[in-house]
């Protein structure tokens, strides 16, 4: 997963590119609810944001 963080006038914009090892892995994330899948894919985002502050 690659994350790009850009400052904006109101906070930050985060662009995320997610790459999966297999189609099965991708389908598992898609089958979860959006909130669960997004949380699973971004479990380290808070830590990353603290580092780039």
C-alpha positions, 0 to 999 in steps of 0.5 A: 500500500502506498499513501500520499499525503498532501496539505490543503487549506482545510487539513490534508488530502490522502491518496491511497494505492492498494496492491493485493498479492492475489485476487482472493485477497482483494475479494476478501476486502471487497466482501467486507463492509466499507468501514471494515475494509477501509479500517483494515487497509489503513490500520497504520494511517494514524502512525504515518500521519504523526510521522509526517507532521 
